[in-house]
Amino acid sequence: MLTWNSYDVTRDCLLSLRKLDYPAYKIILVDNGSVDGSWQKLAQEFPEVRLIRNEKNLGFTGGNNVGMREALKNGTDYLLLLNNDTIVSPNFLSEMISVAETDKNIGMLNPKIYFLEPADKIWYAGGAYVRWKTFPVHFGGRQHDDGSYNETKNVSFVTGCALLVRAEAARKIGLLDETFFLSYEDVDWCARALEAGYKAMYVASSVIWHRDSYDTKKNIGSKRDFYIMRNAVLCARKHLAFYQLPFFVISMTVYIGHFTLQSLKHADYKRAAAIYRGLWNGCTTSFLENHTI
């Protein structure tokens, strides 16, 4: 789990993790360069947690890779990436592990994720990544749960919000690509897992609640738009077949046009500028290829 200048939400998440019914787990909390004193308070309040302190913000990718390398060094069977702005049910981990143990080819798994408020509105109930489209799709997004998403099934997109990964799969495909820094790293990681022959699963019986990008919205503002646009292009460069490229360009053009009009309508020139900077950066950035273990 990453934390960055966010004592309250991280504390709430850690308190919910203390209630897990799964017996064999260890929490690694990576502080991503906080400057508000939050990491010291968390270290004191949660002595059972292994806290690693980064001197600077390494992004979602770099920060999580620090934690995962530590876990893999100690011989874990599974890795769980969990956003600090979540609250978990006591059995969410045991439910995902139970499904993972049924098939060694299952490499990545997600729970059902609700918004924190209202608590019955779905944030994620499985997902799909159609490579020529601009964005992955969350099934059930913003719908009140009527039971339609109670089936555990294969998916083509798993979110990094609460992502259980078989350690063997991580060793085979590598960790998060730090080129992305923030956003789309989960799209890329899942695509690499599927390309390597692993399955991705949505586990309906595993449930958590999410504040929805609390740290990102609080701390980086319009930079979020920059990274979403930049990384959508980077992901396309990495995974699209040549024949899919024209369809992606059409999809991206439609999105940019709509986003630009909305930003100008609300005189939000900063956000409009951010997506164009992201587009340029996504076309010109070189991949770091630094996701080895």
N, C-alpha and C positions, 0 to 999 in steps of 0.2 A: 504494500500500500504506500502511495505517495502522500505527503502532506507539504503544503506550501502556504505559510502565513494563515493557517486555518485551524486554530485550536479547537473551537467549539464543535464544528462538524466532525473533525477527526476523532475527538473524544466520544461523541455520540456513536460513531461507527465502532470504535474499539469496545465500548460498553456492550453493544449488541453482540459483538464477536465473543465476548466472555460467556455468552449463553449457548454457544454451539454445542450440539449433542455429538459431534464427531470427535473421537478421542485423541487422534494423533495429528496434531497440526502445530505449526510454529508461525507466529506473526513476525514479519520483517517490515518495519516501518522506515521508509526512506524519506528523510527531510531534504527537500529539494532547494536548499539555500534560503530558508526562511530568515527574515530579519526582524520579526516581531516577538521573539522570545518564546514562541509557541512550542518549539521542539523540546526546550528544557522542561517546560511544564508537563508535556506528554511523557517524557522520559521518567519524570518523578512519579507521575500518577499511575503509569502502567509499567511496572518493573519487569513483568513477564514478557514484554515486547523487546525484540532485538532492534535497536534503533541505529540506523546508519545515517550519518550527516554528510551531505554534499555541500561543498563550499559555495557552489553556484547552482543555478537552476539548469538542469540538464534536459528539461522538457519531460513529457510523458514517456517518451521512448528511452532516453538516457537514464532517467531516474529509475524506471522499472527494470531496466537491464542490470543496473547495479544490484538491486534486490534479488533478481532472478539468478544472477551469477553466484551470489552468496548462497542461495538455496540449493542450487545444483552442485556446488562445491561440497555441500553437506549430505548429498545423496538422497534427495527427495524423490518421491514417485510422481508427484503432481505439483504443478505451480498454479497458484490462483492470483490473478491480478484483480484487485478490488478497489474501486474508487472510494476515496475517503468521504464522499458526500452521500453514502448509502447507509441504510439500516437493514440488517439481515434477519431472516427468520432462523430459529435455532437449528432447523434441519436442512437448510438450503445446501450446505456443503455435502452432507451425507447423501442427500438425494442425487446430486450430480455424480458423486463418486460411485454410487450404486449403478447408475446407467453406464458410466465409463468402464466399469469392471465387467460389463457384459460382452464387450467387444474390444480387443486390443487395437483395432483399427480406428477407434474413436479417438481423435487427437485433441479436439477442442469442444468445450461445452459452455452453454449459457443458461442461467435461470430465467424464469419469468420476472420481468422488472416492471414495477409500478412506479408512478410518480409518488412522492411523499404526500403531496396534497393535490387533489383528493386521492386517498389511498387505494381506491378501486379503479383508477384510470391507468391504462396500460402505457408504459413507455417503450417496452420492447417485449414481443412474444415470438421471437424468431425473426429471421431477416433474410434478405436476398441481395446478392451483388450481381447485377447485370452489367457486364464490363463496359459496354458502350454507352451506358447511361451515366450521368454526372454523379449521382449519389446512390449509395446503398439504401435499401428500403427496410424499415422496421414494420413488421407485421403487427397489426392491432394498435398502432400508434395513436394515442390520445382518445382511444375508445374506452368506454366503461366496460369492465369485464363481465360478459354475459355467459361465459363458459365456452365460447367458440375457440379459445386457444388453450384448451386443456389437454392437447395431444402432444406427447413427446415425439419429435421428428427430426429428420435430417434437414439442415439448412445450408445455404451458401454464403451466409454472412453471420459472424458472431461479433458482438460488441465488446470492446475492451473494458466496459464498465464493471463487469464481473465475469471474468474469463478464466475457466479452468482448463489447463493445458497439461497433457501427458508429458512428463519430463523427457521421455524417449523421443517424442515428436519434436520438442524444442531442441534437443541435441542434434536431431537430424536436419531440421530446416533452419536452425539458427534462431536468434532472439529478435526483438523488434528492430526494424531498420531505423537507425537514428537520423537518417536523412529527413524523416518526416517531422521529428521533434514533437509535434502535437497535431492530432487529427489524422485519420486515414491509416494510421499504423496498424489498426486492427483489421481493416480491409485487406491490406497488403499481407499481413501475417496469416490470415485465414486463407487467402488465395494461394499462398505458398504451401500451406498445409494440405489443401485439397489437391494441388498439383503433385504433391509428394505421395498421394494415395490415402491420406487420412480422411476421416469423416468429421463433420462438424454437427453438433446436436443442440437442439433447444429442449430443455428439460422443464416441462410444465409444472411439475410438482415441487420444484425448487423456486422459492420466492424471496425477492428483496424489494426495497423501496429506494427511490433515487431522487435527489434534489435537482438533478439535471444540470450538469456542468457548472456547479457552484463555484469552484475555484477559478475556472476559465472565465466566466462572466465577471466575477469579482475583480480579478487581477489583471486581465489583459485587454478587455474591451474589444475594439475593432480589429486588434491583431488576430482575433479568432476568425474573422472573415478572411483575412489574409491567408492564414494557414489552411482553412478549408479549401479555398480556391487553389492555392499553390499545390496542396497535396492531392487534390482530385486530379490535377494534371500529371503530377509525378506518378501517381498510381496507374493512370492510363498509359503513360510512357513505359511503365514496367510490365504491364500485364496485357495490354490490348494486342490482338492480332492485327496485321496491317489492314485487312479488309473491314475491320470494325471501326477504324479511325474516322471515316466520314460521318458515321452515325454519332460518334462521341462529339465531334465538332458541332453537329447540329444541336445535340442536347445541351452542350455547354453554351452555345450562342443564345439559345432560348432562355436559359437560366440567367446569363449575364444581362441580357436585355431587360428581363423582368426585374432583376435585382437593382439595376441602374435606375430604372424608372421609379421604383418604390423609394430608393434612397434620395433621388432628386425631389420627389414629391414631398418628402419630409425634411428637405434641406439637410440631409445627413451626408454631407460631402466626404466626411472622413471615411465612412463605411464604403462609399462608392469607390474612393481612391484605393482603399485596401484591397478590393477584389481585383482591380487592374494590376496593382503591384504583385499580388499573388499569382495572377495569370502569367505575367512576365517571368517571375521568379521560378514558377513551375516549369516553364519552357527552357530555362537556361541553367538551372541548378544541376550539378553533377551529383550522382549518388555516392554516398560515403562508403557503403559496403562494410560497415563496422559492426555487424550484428552477430559476429562469431562469439562463441562461449569462451 
